[in-house]
Amino acid sequence: MASELPPEFIVKIAYDRCRRCKRCVMNCSFGCMQFTDRVVPEHKLCVACQRCVTFCPEHAITITKNELAYKENANWSPETRQNILKQAETGGILLTGMGNPREYPILWDHLLVDACQVTNPSIDPLREPMELRTFLGRKPDRLEFVESEYGEIDLATEIEPQVRLDVPVVFGAMSYGAVSLNVHRSLAMAAARSGTLMNTGEGGLHKELYPYSGNVIVQVASGRFGVHSEYLNTSAMVEIKIGQGAKPGIGGHLPGEKVDEDISKTRMIPVGSDAISPAPHHDIYSIEDLSQLIYAIKEATDYEKPVSVKISAVHNVAAIASGIVRAGADVVTIDGFRGGTGAAPMVIRDNVGIPIELALAAVDERLRSEGIRNNASIICAGGIRNSGDMAKAIALGADAVVIGTAALVALGCRICQKCYTGNCAWGIATQKPELVRRLDPQVGAGRLTNLLTAWSLELKEVLGSLGVNSIESLRGSRERLRGIGLDSQTLELLGVKPAGVGQ
Amino acid sequence: MKCNCYIPSGCSVSGIMSESGRRQDGNAIIESISLMHDRSNGLGGGFAAYGIYPRYSDLYAFHMMFDNIAAKERCEEYLKDMFDIVRDEEMPTRPGGVYEGVTAGKSEEEGVCPITDPPILWRYFMDVPEARTRFVSDREYVVGQVMEINSEVEGAFVASSGKNMGAFKGVGYPEDIGVFYKLDEYKAYIWTAHGRFPTNTPGWWGGAHPFCLLDWSIVHNGEISSYGINKRYLEPFGYKLELRTDTEVVAYLFDLLVRRHNLPIELAAKVLASPFWEDIDRMPDRERRIATALRQVYGGALLNGPFSIILGHSRGMVGFNDRIKLRPMTCARKDDMLYLSSEESAIREIAPDLDEVWSPRAGTPVIGELDGEVI
């Protein structure tokens, strides 16, 4: 049966400018562009990935929304109607990619940062040192010292392993398989250049990237793909993935057609077989089970690496995070409901979880009130779009933030949300060699490094305007944030005063 | 009246210490701080003095401020329950006291600013009942009581709570406050002073400096831009930050780091005004290890923003600046005397002939220590 779905987008070609070079035909990985005697778009196939638009030498292509497809209705949006038609035709779960795109409030945009005037001078980051160095890992509550027989003081407390970040941003977990090897290459090189970390995601680490071990978080997820002793030890940090912000409580599925020779070796599964990550870890049904896995990993890595536990931001996130810290985790990564994904059921992505701003504020406050905030670092993930979000997240209490989507956008992603199709025209979420080739890892690493450099510079400007010269003085300093357009309960949950109120 | 508005402050500071423990009266410190009259605006001044109560040196001397007689009665009930009160008396004062000497800012037109409308000022010399300290140390117990009174007893405020020391503070110019409290009649081996220029004034006596807890006293010129996180860092350790001024975090941080965590004062100063990473990276191995660990573990205690601070405690005096020296501090030595001040002139005023005068580097503490016992 032919689909009744109207095209989502209309591709307009300015034929007077088109010189019939067929570049758009070659670039479109969704098969939308046909060439007869001229370029003829099949509108229904267009996903608005902007590949053809970007590469048309004559700028002869524009893509517009198919506005006239439906009669206006505030309740029944075109998307809602379209989804019903899709399900009526297929009987399946609606699949989608990237983070929650719905119009929920973005609390970052309701927070404003303070600045100095007169009584405390602002600091010029171009003239004065401005420190962003951050350490992830469990810290003791206090230090003890001993005095040697020569009267020299030395440290008596043994500090657990710490991972140093030169910029408080790490790259998000995106597995090899979901993204291409060239993405992993770009992330690893950029992390090394910028003094930060990339995260393997749940698909293992390609052998070629083992030299970047000092800049890699290796993930252990419910499928345990690619997890072996050498993998765990080829890392700066190990992360146990319990949940993902885009799909809390949901597992993952990498279709067999993406499992080529290299992915098969990296994930340790046969070529062409589906890689299915169960929703829960089948050896973790309680907090004490989690603790066992944390310590199993610590044993396997000789207690030389911090162990992180990543959870999605759900209603009871504060209590869960507290349990995770007490179970032995050195880092808690919280992934908010705006967090990205390569593939998730739409109903989960769009309706499950809570905003990262509230989750972060609740976790930081909970750990402090229990006196265990020093025992773990907090990494904030899911929906960090710019350095302003980063500064606000740090002020709410995060040690570092994660960027996944922002990093992919730097690599070319246009957030068309078709990651799960394997046709990514930008060479990101695909394993097709002719598409993967489009992303040059050297260029990608350069662009990611630029992004982190730019954010570092911007963060230093924010610190300078706040009159502080070190990231520690922003971290958790909610006094320097004010809320605007937020109700009193939200303000209370965020621990932030409304704009207009002084100190 | 405990005020509910936050008070950023400008100000002048001055400190005098005899490292050999010689005690001298308060005239010199009043003279020193009065020279910096223009650095304050008449909305707060105060002094801390060490060695002033030799007869009661084993007892906790609580300098109290009460809004009214009912508050005093409420608080006394509480103190009687919690302590053995050995002696209590009204603080000796000269109501309407005015500094007679010449101050830079005083003119005929402005007139003089006598000290008026003080709260009820009372001092208590108290012992801690043994039965109350079976599970905590004396000092931990006293800290708990100070927090309790300041946060829970309406209209009562503990100005100082150490042994053989006290804080004398109020609303007015510091030199007038000094005369008001009859500091010429006390003898101390450490004197610190503060003249205040608040940019937001509730006119509250308790809001003047120094801020004291046990024998710690802080006078502070500047603003702690990291106040928000310092406060949140301290709260889980049981400190109640009720005074809504950034200065109290400094007193509590020293109490936490030195008294409770046993850090040497030099290291505590390195926590509050830590070296920069670029300097730490160049340190020899042992020092780098220590400095790195201090920053990793005590990041929440880092003080940021412009400040010059004089910390007093029963064994010495410490002056230090923020990490990029956004507020002034000059130091000088003459024989056994150590002088710290916002301005060199305020030292020269009382000790024109000095062995050594210098401005310490940003973040580098200047430490005065008692050589032996107090004379």
Interface residues (C-beta under 8 A of the other chain):
Chain A: C116 V118 T119 N120 P121 I123 E128 P129 E131 R133 F135 K139 P140 D141 R142 L143 E144 F145 E152 I153 D154 L155 T157 I159 Q162 R368 S369 E370 G371 R373 N374 L466 G467 V468 N469 S470 E472 S473 L474 R475 G476 S477 R478 E479 R480 G502 Q503
Chain B: C5 Y6 P8 S9 G10 T199 N200 G222 E223 S225 S226 Y227 G228 I229 K231 R232 Y233 E235 P236 F237 R244 R260 H261 N262 L263 P264 L267 S274 F276 W277 E278 R286 R289 I290 A293 L294 R295 Q296 V297 Y298 G299 G300 L302 N304 G305 P306 R323 I324 L326
